[in-house]
Amino acid sequence: MLVHRRQVLALAGSALLPTALFAQAGWPTKPVRIVVPFAPGGTTDILARALAPELGRAFGQPFIIDNKPGAGGNVGADMVAKSAPDGYNLLMGTVGTHGINASVYPKLPFDPIKDFAPITLVAGVPNVLVMNPAKAEATKIHSVAELIRYAKAHPGQLNMASSGNGTSIHLSGELFKSMTGTFMVHFPYRGSGPALLDLIGGTMDLMFDNLPSALPQIKAGKLKALAVTSAQRSAALPELPTIAEAGPVPGFEASSWFGLLAPAGTPGDIVNRIQQESAKALATPALKERLLSQGAIPSGMTPAQFAAFIAAETKKWAQVVKVSGAKVD
């Protein structure tokens, strides 16, 4: 039966038509929440807070950051996975929540693929190996090669912080230990922010942090950078070698990425609109230069491209986890 526009409007308040039909037309009519599954101060938080105001201006409603740390990002990711698919609950997912955790956690409360609608890859970043400067001076560690020598001679005497079990920061360290035959004690935190505080304070000795969150502390002299974990050097710190060349540790590469996702079932036109406005914002000279200067490489992939990217990353990191032997009980 043909339903005319007037009939549709007359039925708008009834349960005879799907509520999503009307949610799409006026979306957004209230603030949109972006869940950051880590504590404030880390790269996930930094990127979400950089993009949120741009989306708020584009859509005329605030995009509010809600930090929900815990279990390597799984607490916040699970919250979004179980939220209403109405466009008002988004996740700033990471290589941890959507590329690594399925391999390191024996059981997840959500399915990273089936329970989410990928929106766009926001940015990719290298990780950077940093040390507490006082510890580096006391142990005479001024390079990756010296770190390897010291760690081999003093197994278990270096404390390695991370933003949480299963994160790329954690896995970068585990891969490094596996490929260099060293042992350092891992201490997981609820995000890069608190981990960096203890690293700067001297409670922790070293960390493989995302470059954007560590960069200000490196430039301020509060952290000593030894190398980046990417295959190529970073434009933000061009003088800093890669671990592959500095160790040398041939073939070492472990970078991070961050992207927006919505609960599965979120209307496609909402997903597409968020992607389109995100891509526009990430391409603007001001935001692009800001992210590049922090060590992040902005993206803006389409939902289909991002879905394919996540599938490939899941496969890649499963192999990294297998090689490193990393597991979370």
C-alpha positions, 0 to 999 in steps of 0.5 A: 500500500502506498503511504503518502507523506501526510500519512507518514507525518500523522503516524510519527508519534505512533508505534506503527513505524520504526522510530529510527525513521524519524531519528534519522530525519532530525538527528541530532536533536540532543548532545552526542556522546563519544565514549573514550575507553581510557583515562584522560590524557592519553592519545585516544582522549587527545584525538577525541577532544580534537575532533569533537568540537569540529563535529559539534560545529558541523551538526549544531549539537555538542559532542561530549567526551565520556571517559570510561577506562578499564580492562584495556578499553573493553569496559567503554567498548562494551558500554557502547556495544550495548547502547541504543543504535540511535547515533547518540552513542559513539566510541573512539575505538583503538587498535586495542579494542578492535584489533588486539583484544580479541586475541589476548582476552580469552572472552570478550563481553562484546564482538568487535566486528558484529556489535559495531558499525565502523564510521571512520579511521581518525588517525594512525600514530607510531608508538615511542619508546620512552624512559624516565630520564633519571633511570636512563642516566643511572643505568647509562641507557641512552639508546635502544642497543644499550637498553637491550644490553642492560635488560639482558644483564638485569632480567626483571629489574626494569618496570614497563608501564602500559595504558592497559592489558592488550593495548598496542602500548602493551603489545609493543613492549611484549613484541620488543621483549620477544624479539630481543630476548629480554624480560621486563615487568609489565604494569598495566594502567587504566590509560596512558595519562596515569601511566605517564605520571608514574613514569615521569615520577620515577615509579615506572622505568619505561613505556612504549607510549603513543607519540601524541601523548608522550610528545609534550613530555619529551619536548619538556625534558620530562621523558627520554625518547629512545626510538619510535616503533613504526617502520619509518621515522616520524615527522614529529621527531625526525631525529629519532630512529626507529627500533628496527634501525636503532636496536637493531631489531630487524622487522620490528613494527607496532603502531596504533590507530584510533577511529569512530564506531557506533553500535551495530544497527545505527542508521546508515545515513547517520554513520555516513554523515558522521564520516563525511563531516569527520573527513572534512574536519580532518582535511582542514589545514588547521586540524591536519597540521595540529595532528601532524605536529603531535605525531598523528597522521589524520585519515577519514576513511569511508565506513567500508574502508574502515571495516576492511581495515579493521578486519586486516588489523585483527588478522595482523595483530593475532599473529603479533600476539601469537609471536609474543605469547601475550595473554590476559587472564 
